[in-house]
């Protein structure tokens, strides 16, 4: 009994005075929304029709399940829905992405890229390939587990007969990551 109490006391004090460990690797989930903007061709200065100079052209909703290898690099499997309003196009890309933190301070500046396929879910969806490049900023909460990400993405979609049609866009993204 005396040995048990000594062992218990030693473990209790070591746990009491040990430092909190910050998780640097493991699985994460991320949800994001992005928008691509375009100028309104019908807008004129002094126009009181209620039109704005800048309109949204597309919206992207993305879900990511990924793995963070260390404090700088991670990989993710993305499932996304893209809707282009003006062109009336729908895409359902499934792609792999890689993110690398360029500056590794409390908050991070990162670059990322991705490649994948756009799945044909019917007559309203286009099939093809997707390429992505982006840059962003990651801000953590108080306990360095969950974070908000904001930044810019350049994406290129190739679709149509023999993938001859191309659609390039720059989007602003806002993401929430659970780690």
FISE-732316 format. One record per residue (C-alpha): residue number from 1; residue in one letter; x, y, z. Coordinates in steps of 0.02 Angstrom, whole numbers. Example, Ala and Ser with C-alpha at 12.3 -4.5 7.8 and 13.67 -1.06 7.14 Angstrom:
# residues 2
1,A,615,-225,390
2,S,684,-53,357
END
This chain:
# residues 179
1,X,0,0,0
2,X,144,117,41
3,X,221,85,-132
4,X,53,120,-215
5,X,35,287,-124
6,X,213,339,-167
7,X,186,295,-350
8,X,18,386,-352
9,X,95,541,-270
10,X,240,542,-395
11,X,124,527,-545
12,X,4,657,-477
13,X,141,786,-448
14,X,219,755,-618
15,X,50,781,-701
16,X,16,935,-597
17,X,179,1021,-644
18,X,198,959,-822
19,X,177,1078,-967
20,X,29,1072,-1084
21,X,74,991,-1247
22,X,18,1074,-1407
23,X,-42,950,-1536
24,X,65,963,-1692
25,X,10,811,-1791
26,X,-150,716,-1821
27,X,-317,719,-1910
28,X,-414,879,-1942
29,X,-579,930,-2019
30,X,-603,1092,-2113
31,X,-758,1176,-2186
32,X,-743,1325,-2301
33,X,-836,1447,-2410
34,X,-760,1547,-2551
35,X,-824,1677,-2672
36,X,-764,1739,-2840
37,X,-806,1919,-2882
38,X,-835,2003,-3050
39,X,-875,2179,-3108
40,X,-1052,2224,-3158
41,X,-1055,2277,-3342
42,X,-1224,2365,-3319
43,X,-1163,2476,-3177
44,X,-1141,2662,-3205
45,X,-1085,2796,-3082
46,X,-1232,2889,-3009
47,X,-1352,2749,-3053
48,X,-1493,2735,-2927
49,X,-1556,2565,-2985
50,X,-1483,2478,-2833
51,X,-1348,2388,-2933
52,X,-1174,2367,-2864
53,X,-1008,2382,-2955
54,X,-944,2213,-2893
55,X,-1053,2057,-2896
56,X,-1017,1878,-2842
57,X,-983,1767,-2992
58,X,-963,1599,-2905
59,X,-975,1517,-2735
60,X,-875,1366,-2676
61,X,-922,1258,-2525
62,X,-783,1139,-2471
63,X,-762,1001,-2341
64,X,-588,934,-2302
65,X,-529,786,-2202
66,X,-341,790,-2183
67,X,-186,744,-2087
68,X,-57,866,-2019
69,X,118,791,-2024
70,X,208,922,-1920
71,X,198,1108,-1881
72,X,228,1154,-2064
73,X,146,1029,-2182
74,X,-21,944,-2205
75,X,-120,850,-2337
76,X,-308,843,-2361
77,X,-445,757,-2459
78,X,-570,888,-2518
79,X,-750,869,-2576
80,X,-817,1030,-2648
81,X,-970,1104,-2734
82,X,-941,1249,-2855
83,X,-1078,1355,-2933
84,X,-1043,1488,-3065
85,X,-1194,1603,-3079
86,X,-1160,1696,-3242
87,X,-1105,1543,-3340
88,X,-1234,1431,-3253
89,X,-1104,1295,-3222
90,X,-1098,1168,-3081
91,X,-944,1070,-3029
92,X,-914,936,-2898
93,X,-725,922,-2879
94,X,-640,792,-2770
95,X,-457,834,-2749
96,X,-301,813,-2643
97,X,-221,968,-2570
98,X,-53,1002,-2490
99,X,-20,1150,-2374
100,X,148,1215,-2316
101,X,170,1349,-2182
102,X,299,1473,-2245
103,X,307,1573,-2083
104,X,284,1470,-1926
105,X,245,1593,-1786
106,X,94,1588,-1670
107,X,-11,1626,-1823
108,X,42,1554,-1989
109,X,61,1613,-2169
110,X,44,1468,-2291
111,X,44,1418,-2473
112,X,-58,1275,-2539
113,X,-94,1180,-2697
114,X,-212,1046,-2756
115,X,-256,933,-2901
116,X,-407,825,-2931
117,X,-553,769,-3037
118,X,-723,847,-3061
119,X,-856,713,-3048
120,X,-1002,705,-3169
121,X,-1158,691,-3061
122,X,-1282,712,-3203
123,X,-1326,829,-3344
124,X,-1307,985,-3235
125,X,-1127,945,-3183
126,X,-969,955,-3288
127,X,-828,827,-3277
128,X,-644,868,-3297
129,X,-489,914,-3197
130,X,-451,1046,-3065
131,X,-289,1135,-3019
132,X,-275,1251,-2868
133,X,-142,1367,-2797
134,X,-168,1480,-2648
135,X,-95,1587,-2511
136,X,-171,1622,-2342
137,X,-161,1666,-2158
138,X,-208,1551,-2013
139,X,-258,1622,-1842
140,X,-279,1504,-1693
141,X,-393,1511,-1542
142,X,-325,1525,-1364
143,X,-278,1341,-1345
144,X,-202,1320,-1521
145,X,-325,1186,-1575
146,X,-455,1265,-1687
147,X,-417,1402,-1812
148,X,-484,1520,-1944
149,X,-402,1529,-2115
150,X,-422,1671,-2240
151,X,-339,1699,-2407
152,X,-340,1691,-2597
153,X,-351,1540,-2711
154,X,-319,1529,-2898
155,X,-410,1383,-2978
156,X,-413,1317,-3156
157,X,-547,1198,-3215
158,X,-533,1102,-3378
159,X,-693,1022,-3439
160,X,-799,986,-3593
161,X,-759,878,-3742
162,X,-577,822,-3722
163,X,-562,953,-3585
164,X,-541,1095,-3710
165,X,-646,1219,-3612
166,X,-556,1311,-3472
167,X,-618,1416,-3328
168,X,-494,1512,-3219
169,X,-542,1608,-3064
170,X,-470,1694,-2911
171,X,-573,1672,-2753
172,X,-573,1738,-2576
173,X,-592,1598,-2448
174,X,-640,1588,-2264
175,X,-615,1421,-2176
176,X,-638,1349,-2002
177,X,-524,1206,-1950
178,X,-554,1083,-1807
179,X,-395,997,-1749
END
